[in-house]
Amino acid sequence: MSYDLVIKNGLVILEGGEVQTDVAVKDGLIAAIGDGLVGDKEIDAKGLIVSPGMLDAHVHITDPGGGYRDEWEGYITGTAACAKGGVTSFMEMPLNQIPATFDGDSLQVKYNAGKNKLKADVASFGGLVPFNLDGGIQELNDGGVAAYKCFMATCGDRAISEDFMNVDDYSLYEGMKQIAKTGKVLAIHAENAAITDRLGEIAYKNGETTLKAYVATRPVFTEVEPIRRAILLAKETGCRIHICHVACPEGVDEVTKAREEGVDVTCETCTHYLYFETDELDAIGPVVKCSPPIRDKKAQDGLWEKLLNNEIAFVTSDHSPCTPDLKDTDNAFDAWGGISGVQNNVDVLFDEGVQKRGMSLTQFADIIAKNPADRYNLTQKGRISIGKDADFVLIKPNAPYTLKVEDLEYRNPISPYIGREIGAQVVQTILRGEVVYSQETGVTSEFSGKFIKK
């Protein structure tokens, strides 16, 4: 039998382990795995790792910008960066676009904004906010969101009527009850707003300006406390929950303990928490500001231990870009809190995890693809297995390069990884059997991505 595409001679990461073999694609799906397969098109992957394409479960695209954020990341540039970075699909957050995604109408606005602009597949989070408890959550479910997202930390611009908004405890409780009925997962940004906001105000008034001082205003316990609170409410409501971007091992401990007690809870961390540490932040500048903040080396080491021990379900970018002016300040407290990182998940994680710390290839594939696909019920994604979408990233190991500004596909090419030597390279990215990026030809001009509706 002849196939549309065969990837030949690569080291293919299957669920049972890596195997030197061929993978065949027919009609956008994985059709065969074995030796000697023949295709109309063939890719020689000798010397390369053939991994499932990354499913980045935490990405912000600001399209539409609503007249407020029009120059932030759009679908065209954001999904081009995904393609170049080996991310074949992602979960899109319900903010920072205007309107935020909080009901059926705003979800449709988002779908319309992305029409014919996608170079990766996109599944959607619907928002849980204090003002959508009267039908909005059900409308989002009916519209096909894969999961929900809320903030326990302060977020959104109250001067913009359709911007996102953090939950109070009642909204979280009531929202959890409603989301539990859908069976879908609520992802949570867990930071104690009252404490972190006040500590930040005090530091600012005292003349603090550094990133190190900013980190000190968001201490570890301000992550741990809301994680505990969210877990307690999940027990009460039966809502399945996921804790986003955990920046400290103590937060992971709470999730592990709750899961052992039978609570349906998972957590993620982010590439930047595994790569950067507090003491280097001020030398890099506000481009590396985020929340929760990047903590010290001890926390970083603890997160790696938790990740390698399978206590952290997956790793995301929390790609949260903005315009350069919002980072161009000498006062860290004034800077936008978000990191542009979706293009450098796969290469950085492969280098730091597999090459430097001995992570197995199967665990690498689990944390970038299988585990997020399973958590959010994206059944066609996450595995190199017959019948699944033919989504692959081909990785060249032990191939260091230095990231340059001109390498970035973002609308605003700013990133804390610029100037860093990364020890592996994404050689090709394939979405449902179509090459969307190769080192030889660059990012495709085609828009073959689609929205995934659940």
Sequence and secondary structure as in RCSB ss.txt:
>XXXX:A:sequence
MSYDLVIKNGLVILEGGEVQTDVAVKDGLIAAIGDGLVGDKEIDAKGLIVSPGMLDAHVHITDPGGGYRDEWEGY
ITGTAACAKGGVTSFMEMPLNQIPATFDGDSLQVKYNAGKNKLKADVASFGGLVPFNLDGGIQELNDGGVAAYKC
FMATCGDRAISEDFMNVDDYSLYEGMKQIAKTGKVLAIHAENAAITDRLGEIAYKNGETTLKAYVATRPVFTEVE
PIRRAILLAKETGCRIHICHVACPEGVDEVTKAREEGVDVTCETCTHYLYFETDELDAIGPVVKCSPPIRDKKAQ
DGLWEKLLNNEIAFVTSDHSPCTPDLKDTDNAFDAWGGISGVQNNVDVLFDEGVQKRGMSLTQFADIIAKNPADR
YNLTQKGRISIGKDADFVLIKPNAPYTLKVEDLEYRNPISPYIGREIGAQVVQTILRGEVVYSQETGVTSEFSGK
FIKK
>XXXX:A:secstr
 EEEEEEEEEEEEETTEEEEEEEEEETTEEEEEESS EEEEEEE TT EEEE EEEEEE    S TTTSTTS  H
HHHHHHHHHHTEEEEEE S SSSS S SHHHHHHHHHHHTT  SSEEEEEEE  TT TTTHHHHHHHHT SEEEE
ESS  S TTSTTS     HHHHHHHHHHHHHHT EEEEE   HHHHHHHHHHHHHTT  SHHHHHHTS THHHHH
HHHHHHHHHHHH  EEEE S  SHHHHHHHHHHHHTT  EEEEEEHHHHH  GGGHHHH GGG  SS    HHHH
HHHHHHHHTT S EEE  B    GGGT  S GGGS   B  GGGSHHHHIIIIIIHH   HHHHHIIIIIHHHHH
TT TTSS   TTSB  EEEEESS  EE  GGG  SSS   TTTT EES EEEEEEETTEEEEETTTEE S     
EE  
